[in-house]
Amino acid sequence: MDLTVEIPDDIASQMSAAGGDLSRRMLEGFALEEYKAERIANAQLRRVLGFETRYELDGFLKAHDVG
């Protein structure tokens, strides 16, 4: 499924200036919040984010202070 998020251009420019792929950051932030709210499980989060192994997911969760 593709989702579109409308962000005012000036705000999107500011967010993009912070570096990194804005689309990826949005996906990670949304998926992480769904995980923390227990609406998706570990394996689902790993699939959404495209991680091959649970070790990659563990590293992502640790980097975001989620245990």
PyMOL commands that set and color helices and strands:
alter all, ss='L'
color gray80, all
select helices_A, chain A and resi 9-17+22-36+42-49+54-63
alter helices_A, ss='H'
color red, helices_A
deselect
rebuild
show_as cartoon
